[in-house]
Amino acid sequence: MQPAVEFRNISKAFGAVQANAGVSFSIAKGSIHGVIGENGAGKSTLMSILYGYYNADSGETLIDGHERNIRTSHEAIELGIGMVHQHFMLVENFTVLDNVMLGTEGGFKLAAKRSETEAKLREICARYRLDVDPLAKIEDLSVGAQQRVEILKQIYRSAEILILDEPTAVLTAQETASLFEILRLFKEQGKTIILITHKLGEIMEITDQVTVMRAGRVIGTVATATTSKEELANMMVGRPIQSELPRAPYNPGAPVMTVKSLQLTDKQGVRLLADIDFTLRAGEIVAIAGVSGNGQSELLQILSGMRLPTSGNVEFLGSDLPYAKRGDADGLPKVFRDLGIAHIPEDRLRDGVIKDFSVMQNTVFGYQDRVTNRAGLFDFEAIAARCAGLLKAFDVRPSDPELRIGLLSGGNQQKVVIAREVSAKPKLMLVGQPTRGVDIGTIESIHTQLLKMRDEGVAILLVSVELEEVRALADRIIVMSGGRITGELKIEEFDTTRLGLLMGGMHKS
């Protein structure tokens, strides 16, 4: 049988950055094929070539044994190729039906087309168990449901080859399980799935074959049944990955932050946080665990100064943080940074970087007043030297200070954010989803850096939906559900069943 997709010596460069270099491998028809590699390994670039976003500088792409010069995404769709992006391409105030019809309206008279499309969508949803209401608005759907809408769009457009880029990065465990059921049904229909992910456990669970890329090249393609997570990790980064990172014994110091009766109610009167109480000490990592959307994001926003609480009190190093003196949060993040509170935000593209600015500029955002000379002007020579040192110390690739940060992979953007915040030498580090969408080698680097800060006496508040990350880093675990703290565990008490019950709302009392 002809492969569904075959790449022959694909190369693509962006200026001095060689994203793909002589990439060759094939994908069997009717299989689930994983593509893994470090951030910046060239995975997304290769899939963007297949989908027509980019055009290869050289090489050939074959679809069902025929060479195809795919110049646009429209041509890819006509060839039966669909792509579900990590950041969904949906209009939030449109219905599911409207989003599916966009670009396929077929004229100005839409009533008959809408009725026909709705009937077809309901038939697809029943066949693939997608559980989506075609008349629901996107903004009212959960993240998992929005992803099902993206898959629904591709099935409606008769996709025979489906590319998924980091599909589980923002999904709960239950939503991931549901997605995998859909993918298995997709495979049973004879369709081909290409899965880009950093999660090796998912690769082992769902794929038939896996191709490993590193530095723009293919390291190898193996049958999933004949390999292991350890072997794949070694292929990805070129060295063994430490499963247990070194850390000093747990010996917390004095309280750094004390949160008392924190409350948050939105403009519609919905209570988002209720009676939040906890203390964070020097030299410890306290992890906030819970399913996304249960108040963790709002808590980080308040503690970093991005949002005002409705009521309650937060002490930092023995003094109250100045919420009460303000009508809004404008300027408050800078006040908090000056006090010694650093923040690695959950959404790096929205809150962590400005993607159209250079890497060097992004290493000083928020701390501009610390890189001026005696005349109050920017010391560009010192900024450049500082940036070069950070890129080297945090292994940012490529290490080009002048490169627009939007051209870096997500993991390397995350390294820049972490380098900037760590270099500020904070007393408290607020960390939101630090390894979302990053590869296993970068995860090890980030975890090592956080443990080093903890051992140096920094207090760290970690928000993560990844329980393995919580297990690897935390000294204590606070669980949130529905905007409330439902329990607290020492790391020695780590138990996934107990955590799952607490995350589901079973209160500590």
C-alpha positions in Angstrom: 0.0 0.0 0.0 1.2 3.5 -0.9 2.1 5.7 2.1 -0.5 8.4 2.8 2.3 10.9 3.0 6.0 10.7 2.1 8.6 13.4 2.6 11.7 13.3 0.4 14.7 15.5 1.4 12.6 18.5 2.6 14.6 21.6 3.5 13.4 24.9 4.7 15.3 27.9 6.1 14.2 31.2 7.6 17.1 33.5 7.1 20.0 32.0 9.0 17.7 29.5 10.8 17.6 26.1 9.2 14.3 24.7 10.3 14.3 21.5 8.2 17.4 19.9 6.6 16.9 17.0 4.3 13.9 15.5 6.1 12.8 12.1 4.7 10.2 9.7 6.1 6.8 8.2 5.2 3.5 7.9 7.0 1.4 4.7 6.5 -2.2 5.1 5.4 -4.7 4.4 8.1 -2.2 4.8 10.9 -1.6 7.2 13.8 1.9 8.5 13.4 3.7 10.6 16.1 6.2 13.3 15.3 8.3 14.3 18.3 11.4 16.4 19.0 12.7 19.3 21.1 11.3 22.8 20.7 12.8 24.1 17.5 13.4 20.6 16.1 11.4 21.5 12.9 8.2 19.5 13.5 5.7 22.4 13.2 7.6 23.8 10.2 7.4 20.4 8.4 3.7 20.1 9.1 3.1 23.7 7.9 4.8 22.7 4.6 2.4 19.8 4.3 -0.5 22.0 5.0 0.6 24.7 2.6 1.4 27.5 5.1 5.1 27.4 4.0 6.7 26.3 0.8 9.8 24.1 1.0 13.1 25.4 -0.3 13.8 22.0 -1.8 12.6 18.4 -1.7 9.3 16.6 -2.6 6.1 15.8 -0.8 4.1 12.8 -2.0 0.4 12.3 -1.2 -0.9 8.7 -1.9 2.2 8.1 -4.1 1.8 11.3 -6.2 4.1 14.2 -5.9 2.2 17.3 -4.9 3.4 20.9 -4.9 1.1 22.3 -2.1 1.3 26.1 -2.3 -1.6 27.1 -0.1 -3.8 25.7 2.7 -6.7 25.7 0.2 -4.8 23.3 -2.0 -4.1 21.1 1.0 -7.7 21.0 2.0 -8.7 20.0 -1.6 -6.2 17.1 -1.3 -7.9 15.9 1.9 -5.4 17.3 4.4 -6.8 19.0 7.6 -4.9 20.6 10.5 -6.0 21.3 14.1 -3.7 23.9 15.5 -2.5 24.3 19.1 -4.2 27.7 19.2 -7.7 27.1 17.9 -8.8 29.0 14.7 -12.4 29.8 15.8 -14.5 32.9 15.9 -15.7 32.9 19.5 -19.0 34.8 19.1 -20.0 32.6 16.2 -21.9 29.3 16.5 -20.3 26.0 15.8 -22.3 25.9 12.6 -21.1 29.3 11.5 -17.5 28.4 12.2 -17.7 25.2 10.1 -19.4 27.1 7.2 -16.8 29.9 7.1 -15.1 29.7 3.7 -17.5 27.1 2.3 -20.7 29.2 2.1 -21.2 28.6 -1.6 -23.1 31.9 -2.2 -25.2 34.6 -0.6 -28.4 32.5 0.1 -27.4 30.7 3.2 -30.7 29.3 4.6 -30.7 26.1 2.6 -26.9 25.7 3.1 -27.2 26.2 6.8 -29.9 23.6 7.1 -28.0 21.1 5.0 -24.8 21.7 7.0 -26.4 21.4 10.3 -27.9 18.0 9.4 -24.5 16.8 8.2 -22.8 18.0 11.3 -25.3 16.2 13.5 -24.7 13.0 11.5 -20.9 13.4 11.9 -21.2 14.1 15.6 -23.2 10.9 16.1 -20.8 8.8 14.0 -17.6 10.0 15.7 -19.1 10.6 19.2 -18.1 14.3 19.1 -20.8 15.5 21.5 -21.0 19.0 20.0 -24.2 21.1 19.6 -24.0 22.8 16.1 -26.0 25.7 17.4 -23.9 26.4 20.5 -21.6 29.5 20.6 -17.9 28.8 20.7 -17.4 31.2 23.7 -19.8 29.0 25.7 -17.9 25.8 25.1 -15.1 24.2 27.1 -11.6 23.9 25.7 -12.1 20.2 25.0 -15.4 20.9 23.2 -13.7 23.7 21.1 -11.1 21.2 20.0 -13.8 18.8 19.0 -15.2 21.6 16.8 -11.9 21.9 15.1 -11.9 18.2 14.4 -15.5 18.5 13.2 -14.5 21.1 10.7 -11.9 18.8 9.2 -14.2 15.8 9.0 -16.9 18.1 7.3 -14.3 19.1 4.8 -13.6 15.4 4.0 -10.1 15.3 5.5 -8.4 12.0 5.0 -5.1 13.1 6.6 -5.5 14.9 10.0 -2.6 16.9 11.5 -2.9 17.7 15.3 -0.3 20.1 16.8 0.0 19.6 20.6 -3.7 18.7 20.8 -3.7 17.9 24.6 -1.6 20.9 25.8 -4.7 22.5 27.5 -6.9 19.5 28.0 -7.8 17.7 31.2 -7.1 14.0 31.5 -10.8 13.2 30.8 -10.8 15.4 27.7 -7.6 13.8 26.5 -9.1 10.3 26.9 -12.2 11.5 24.9 -9.9 12.9 22.2 -8.1 9.6 21.9 -11.4 7.7 21.5 -12.2 10.0 18.6 -8.8 9.5 17.0 -9.2 5.7 17.2 -12.6 5.9 15.5 -11.0 8.2 12.9 -8.3 5.5 12.3 -10.9 2.7 12.1 -12.5 4.7 9.2 -9.1 4.3 7.3 -8.0 7.9 7.9 -4.5 8.9 8.7 -3.5 11.0 11.8 -0.3 12.8 12.3 0.2 13.7 16.0 2.7 16.3 17.1 3.2 16.2 20.9 5.8 16.5 23.6 4.1 14.0 25.9 5.8 10.7 25.5 3.2 8.8 27.5 0.6 9.8 24.9 2.9 8.7 22.1 3.2 5.3 23.7 -0.6 5.0 24.2 -2.0 6.1 20.9 0.5 5.9 18.0 1.6 3.1 15.7 4.9 4.7 14.6 6.9 7.7 15.7 9.4 9.8 14.0 12.0 11.7 16.1 13.4 15.0 14.9 16.4 17.0 16.3 17.8 20.2 15.0 15.7 20.1 11.8 16.8 16.5 10.9 15.2 13.1 11.3 17.0 11.0 13.9 14.9 7.9 13.2 11.4 6.4 12.8 10.5 3.4 15.0 7.4 1.2 15.6 5.9 2.4 18.9 5.4 -1.2 20.1 9.2 -1.8 19.9 10.4 1.3 21.8 10.1 3.0 25.2 9.7 6.4 26.6 13.3 6.4 27.8 14.6 5.5 24.3 12.5 8.2 22.6 13.7 10.8 25.1 17.3 9.9 24.5 16.7 10.1 20.7 15.1 13.5 21.1 17.8 15.2 23.2 20.8 13.1 22.4 21.4 12.2 26.1 19.7 10.4 29.0 17.0 12.4 30.9 17.2 12.4 34.7 13.9 11.0 36.2 14.8 12.3 39.7 16.4 15.7 39.8 18.7 16.6 42.8 17.3 18.8 45.5 18.3 19.9 49.0 16.3 18.5 51.9 13.0 20.3 52.7 13.9 23.0 55.2 11.5 26.0 54.7 12.4 29.4 56.2 10.3 32.3 57.3 6.9 33.2 55.8 7.3 35.2 52.5 3.6 35.4 51.5 0.5 35.0 53.6 -2.9 35.0 51.9 -5.9 35.6 54.1 -9.6 35.3 53.2 -9.0 36.2 49.6 -12.3 36.7 47.6 -12.9 37.5 44.0 -16.3 38.2 42.4 -16.7 39.2 38.7 -18.9 42.0 37.3 -21.8 39.5 36.9 -21.6 38.6 40.5 -20.1 35.2 40.0 -17.7 34.2 42.8 -14.4 33.1 41.2 -12.4 32.8 44.5 -13.7 32.2 47.9 -11.9 32.1 51.3 -8.4 31.5 50.0 -6.0 31.0 52.9 -2.4 29.8 52.7 1.2 30.6 53.7 4.2 30.3 51.5 7.7 30.1 53.0 11.2 30.8 51.8 12.9 27.8 50.2 9.8 25.8 49.4 7.7 25.1 46.3 3.9 25.0 46.9 2.0 23.7 44.0 -1.6 24.6 43.2 -3.2 21.5 41.6 -6.6 21.4 39.9 -8.4 21.2 36.6 -8.0 24.4 34.6 -10.8 26.9 35.2 -11.1 26.5 39.0 -9.6 29.8 40.1 -5.9 29.1 39.8 -5.5 31.7 36.9 -7.4 34.3 38.8 -5.3 33.7 42.0 -2.1 34.2 40.0 -3.4 37.3 38.4 -4.2 38.8 41.9 -0.8 37.8 43.4 1.1 39.2 40.5 -0.8 42.5 40.5 -2.7 42.0 37.3 -6.1 42.0 39.0 -7.5 43.4 42.2 -9.3 41.1 44.7 -12.8 41.8 45.8 -11.7 41.5 49.5 -9.2 39.8 51.6 -5.5 40.5 52.4 -2.1 39.4 51.2 1.1 40.0 53.2 4.4 39.9 51.5 7.5 39.9 53.7 5.4 41.2 56.6 3.7 44.1 54.9 0.3 44.2 53.2 0.3 44.4 49.4 -1.2 47.7 48.3 -4.5 46.6 46.7 -6.7 48.7 48.9 -5.0 52.0 47.8 -6.0 51.5 44.1 -9.1 51.8 42.0 -7.7 49.4 39.5 -4.6 47.3 38.9 -2.9 49.7 36.5 0.8 49.9 37.3 0.5 47.4 40.1 2.6 44.6 38.5 5.6 47.0 38.4 5.1 47.8 42.1 5.1 44.0 42.8 8.2 43.4 40.7 10.0 46.2 42.5 9.1 44.5 45.8 10.7 41.2 44.6 7.7 39.3 43.1 8.5 37.7 39.7 5.9 36.1 37.5 6.1 33.5 34.8 2.6 33.8 33.3 0.4 30.9 32.1 0.0 32.2 28.6 3.4 33.3 27.4 2.1 34.7 24.1 -0.6 36.9 25.8 1.2 38.0 28.9 4.9 36.9 28.7 6.3 38.1 25.4 5.7 40.7 22.6 6.2 38.4 19.6 7.0 41.2 17.1 9.9 42.5 19.3 13.4 41.1 19.4 14.6 38.5 21.9 16.9 41.1 23.4 14.0 43.5 24.0 11.9 40.7 25.5 14.6 40.0 28.0 14.2 43.4 29.6 10.4 44.0 29.4 9.1 44.9 32.8 12.6 45.6 34.1 13.5 48.5 31.8 14.5 50.8 34.7 17.2 48.3 35.7 19.2 48.6 32.4 19.8 52.3 32.2 23.0 54.3 32.7 23.5 57.2 35.1 21.9 59.6 32.6 18.7 57.5 32.7 19.2 56.2 29.1 19.2 52.6 28.0 22.7 51.1 28.0 22.3 49.1 24.8 25.8 47.6 25.1 25.1 46.3 28.6 21.6 45.1 27.5 23.2 43.1 24.6 25.9 41.6 26.8 23.3 40.7 29.4 21.0 39.1 26.8 23.8 37.1 25.3 24.7 35.7 28.7 21.0 34.8 29.4 20.6 33.0 26.1 23.7 31.0 26.8 22.9 30.2 30.4 19.3 29.1 29.5 20.2 27.3 26.2 17.9 29.4 24.1 18.0 28.3 20.4 18.9 30.0 18.2 21.0 32.3 20.4 20.4 35.4 18.3 19.5 38.5 20.4 18.2 40.4 17.3 15.9 37.6 16.1 12.1 38.4 16.4 10.9 36.3 19.3 7.9 35.2 17.4 10.2 33.2 15.2 11.3 31.1 18.2 9.6 27.9 19.1 7.2 27.9 22.1 9.7 26.2 24.3 12.5 28.7 23.5 10.1 31.6 24.1 9.4 30.1 27.5 13.1 29.9 28.2 13.4 33.6 27.5 10.5 34.4 29.9 12.1 32.3 32.6 15.5 33.7 32.0 14.1 37.3 32.4 12.3 36.5 35.6 15.0 34.5 37.2 17.6 37.2 36.4 15.6 39.7 38.5 16.6 37.7 41.6 13.1 37.7 43.2 12.1 36.7 46.7 8.9 35.1 45.4 8.4 33.4 42.0 4.8 32.9 40.7 4.9 30.2 38.1 2.0 29.4 35.8 2.1 26.2 33.7 5.8 26.5 33.2 6.2 23.5 30.8 3.0 23.8 28.8 3.8 22.8 25.2 7.5 22.3 25.7 9.7 19.2 25.1 11.1 16.8 27.6 14.7 18.2 27.5 13.3 21.8 28.1 11.1 20.4 30.9 14.2 19.0 32.6 16.0 22.4 32.2 13.0 24.3 33.6 12.6 22.0 36.6 16.3 22.1 37.4 16.1 25.9 37.4 13.1 26.0 39.7 14.6 23.6 42.2 17.9 25.6 42.2 15.9 28.7 43.1 14.1 26.8 45.8 17.4 25.5 47.2 18.7 29.2 47.2 15.8 30.2 49.5 13.3 31.6 46.9 9.6 30.9 47.7 7.8 29.5 44.7 4.1 29.2 44.0 3.5 26.8 41.1 0.3 26.3 39.2 0.2 23.2 37.0 -2.4 20.8 35.6 0.4 18.2 35.2 0.3 15.9 38.2 3.7 14.5 37.3 5.2 18.0 37.3 3.6 18.6 40.7 5.1 15.4 42.0 8.5 16.3 40.6 8.7 19.8 42.1 6.3 20.4 45.0 7.1 20.3 48.7 3.4 20.9 49.5 0.3 20.6 47.3 -2.8 22.8 47.6 -5.8 21.6 45.6 -8.4 23.9 44.2 -11.9 23.3 42.9 -14.7 25.8 42.1 -12.6 28.7 43.4 -12.0 27.2 46.8 -9.2 25.2 48.4 -10.5 21.7 48.9 -7.4 20.2 50.5 -3.7 20.4 51.2 -1.1 17.5 51.1 2.5 17.1 51.9 4.4 15.6 48.9 4.9 12.3 50.9 1.1 12.0 50.8 0.9 12.3 47.0 -1.9 10.0 45.8 -3.6 10.5 42.4 -6.9 9.0 43.6 -7.1 11.4 46.6 -6.0 14.3 44.4 -8.6 13.5 41.8 -11.3 13.5 44.4 -10.2 16.9 45.8 -9.9 18.3 42.3 -13.5 17.1 41.7 -14.7 19.1 44.6 -14.6 16.7 47.6 -13.8 19.2 50.4 -11.2 18.6 53.0 -13.8 18.8 55.7 
